Amino acid sequence: MKKALFFILIILSASVYGQEMKRPAIWGIAKITFLVSDMQMARDYYGRFLGFDEAFSYDSPRGKVVSFKVNDRQFLEFIEDNDAINKKRMVSYSLETDDVEGMRFFLQQKGIKVPDKVTKDAVGNDSFELVDNSGNVLEFLNMNEDGLYKRSKGKFLSERRISKRIHHIGIYAEKIDENDPLYVQALGLYKIVRYPEDASLSPKILYLGFNNCIENIEFYSPNNPNFCHPCFVVDDMQETIYTLKERQINEVLNNPGIGYGKRWLLNLMTPDKTKVEFTEPFTIR
C-alpha cells in the first residue's frame, strides 16, 4: 500500500512540474535462456567446448533450468526439450535493473502491457516479463542478495571460458522499427549502428544502446526467429579461433569475417542450429 502511494505521488509531482518519470537504469544483459534438444549436448558445447562452468539448476514453470555462468552478473540458461530444433529456441532474455517495480510501473505508464505485479522467481530474484512486437520474451530482474545468482559470486568462473562477457544479444525482429513503441518510445534506447546508413532505405540491422551501460541489442530481420543469439566479446579473435580449434571434436568451426562495424566476427552454430557469435571490442587494426 505504501509503495503504491509512493508511485502515485511521483506521478502527481511529475505532472505538476511538467516532467516525465525517469526510467530506472538498465545495467546490462543478465541472462539468456534457450531450449536445447539434449542437456548433454549443452554441457558438451557450452561447457567443454566454450569452457563455461555449470553453476546450478532450478525448477521453473517451463521445466528444469540448468544455468552456466559467464561472469558474476551474466548467465546462459537451458531447458531441455526433445523437439527444440523445430521450435523457437530462445525462451527469453533478461535485462538487469535495481528497481524492478519502478520499471514495471514506468512501462505501464508508457502504455506497455506488463503484469499487475512483480514476482519473486525460483532463484530468488524480483522479476517480471513482457512480450515485444516480434514475440520475444523480455524479462527485467533484480539479482537479490539472497538469490542463487548473487550467492554464486566468485564461484563457477572457469579460466577455460572462451569469453568473460556477453557483448550484445541478437534479437529477431519481424520488422525493424526505428521508432519501436517498446524499445525506443518507452525504454528510450538510442541508435548505435544502422545498416544501411542511408535513411531512405529500410534498415536491415539496427543496434540500440541502454544509456547506463555499453551492452546493447542487435535487431536483425532475416525472416528467422532463431536468429536470436548471444555475442561474446573476445580480446584476440585469432587466439579464440585457435583455442576452439584445439578443443574441437565434432563442433563445426566456421571462418571469421568482418562485420558492418569493421570488427572481426566469428559465427558458430550449435548442433541445435542455435547461433553463437564472437566479436572483438575494437575495429580492425
C-alpha positions, 0 to 999 in steps of 0.5 A, a space after each residue: 500500500 505504501 509503495 503504491 502511494 509512493 508511485 502515485 505521488 511521483 506521478 502527481 509531482 511529475 505532472 505538476 512540474 511538467 516532467 516525465 518519470 525517469 526510467 530506472 537504469 538498465 545495467 546490462 544483459 543478465 541472462 539468456 535462456 534457450 531450449 536445447 534438444 539434449 542437456 548433454 549436448 549443452 554441457 558438451 558445447 557450452 561447457 567443454 567446448 566454450 569452457 563455461 562452468 555449470 553453476 546450478 539448476 532450478 525448477 521453473 514453470 517451463 521445466 528444469 533450468 540448468 544455468 552456466 555462468 559467464 561472469 558474476 552478473 551474466 548467465 546462459 540458461 537451458 531447458 531441455 526439450 526433445 523437439 527444440 530444433 523445430 521450435 523457437 529456441 530462445 525462451 527469453 532474455 533478461 535485462 538487469 535493473 535495481 528497481 524492478 517495480 519502478 520499471 514495471 510501473 514506468 512501462 505501464 505508464 508508457 502504455 506497455 502491457 506488463 503484469 499487475 505485479 512483480 514476482 519473486 522467481 525460483 532463484 530468488 530474484 524480483 522479476 517480471 516479463 513482457 512480450 515485444 512486437 516480434 514475440 520475444 520474451 523480455 524479462 527485467 530482474 533484480 539479482 537479490 542478495 539472497 538469490 542463487 545468482 548473487 550467492 554464486 559470486 566468485 564461484 563457477 568462473 572457469 579460466 577455460 571460458 572462451 569469453 568473460 562477457 556477453 557483448 550484445 544479444 541478437 534479437 529477431 525482429 519481424 520488422 525493424 522499427 526505428 521508432 519501436 513503441 517498446 524499445 525506443 518510445 518507452 525504454 528510450 534506447 538510442 541508435 548505435 549502428 544502422 545498416 544501411 546508413 542511408 535513411 531512405 532505405 529500410 534498415 536491415 540491422 539496427 543496434 540500440 544502446 541502454 544509456 547506463 551501460 555499453 551492452 546493447 541489442 542487435 535487431 536483425 530481420 532475416 525472416 528467422 526467429 532463431 536468429 536470436 543469439 548471444 555475442 561474446 566479446 573476445 580480446 584476440 579473435 585469432 587466439 579464440 579461433 585457435 583455442 576452439 580449434 584445439 578443443 574441437 571434436 565434432 563442433 563445426 568451426 566456421 571462418 571469421 569475417 568482418 562485420 558492418 562495424 569493421 570488427 572481426 566476427 566469428 559465427 558458430 552454430 550449435 548442433 541445435 542450429 542455435 547461433 553463437 557469435 564472437 566479436 572483438 571490442 575494437 575495429 580492425 587494426 
